[in-house]
Amino acid sequence: MKEKAARLNFGTGIAIGLPFLILGIVQKNLAFVIIGVALAISLSASSALKSKSEKKSDK
């Protein structure tokens, strides 16, 4: 069940970063593309770290 929550957080990272990515591509603005990718990666990585720490605390 905890893995399912991590997948939802990964989806949240993509959902937040994707509008910035699309906006950057449409307006040909590299800053928005970088912000979109960075948001998606950072939110996804933070959810992965949370799930790993939760697994360790369960043991």
C-alpha positions in Angstrom: 0.0 0.0 0.0 2.9 2.4 0.7 4.3 1.8 -2.8 0.9 2.9 -4.1 1.2 6.2 -2.2 4.7 6.7 -3.7 3.2 6.2 -7.2 0.6 8.9 -6.5 3.3 11.3 -5.3 5.2 10.6 -8.5 2.1 11.4 -10.5 1.8 14.6 -8.5 5.3 15.6 -9.5 4.6 15.1 -13.1 1.2 16.9 -12.9 2.8 20.0 -11.3 5.9 20.0 -13.6 4.1 19.3 -16.9 2.3 22.6 -17.3 5.6 24.5 -16.9 7.2 22.1 -19.4 4.4 22.6 -22.0 4.4 26.4 -21.4 8.2 26.5 -22.0 7.9 24.5 -25.2 5.0 26.6 -26.6 6.6 29.9 -25.7 10.1 28.6 -26.6 11.3 29.6 -23.2 14.1 27.4 -21.8 13.6 28.7 -18.2 10.1 27.2 -18.1 11.3 23.9 -19.5 14.0 23.7 -16.9 11.6 24.6 -14.1 9.1 22.0 -15.3 11.7 19.2 -15.5 13.2 20.2 -12.1 9.8 20.2 -10.4 8.9 16.8 -11.8 12.2 15.3 -10.8 12.5 16.8 -7.4 8.9 16.0 -6.3 9.3 12.4 -7.6 12.7 12.0 -5.8 11.3 13.4 -2.5 8.4 10.9 -2.7 10.9 8.0 -3.3 13.0 9.1 -0.4 9.9 9.2 1.8 8.9 5.7 0.9 12.4 4.4 1.6 12.5 6.0 5.0 9.0 4.6 5.8 10.1 1.1 4.8 13.1 1.4 7.2 11.0 2.6 10.1 8.6 -0.3 9.6 11.3 -2.9 10.2 
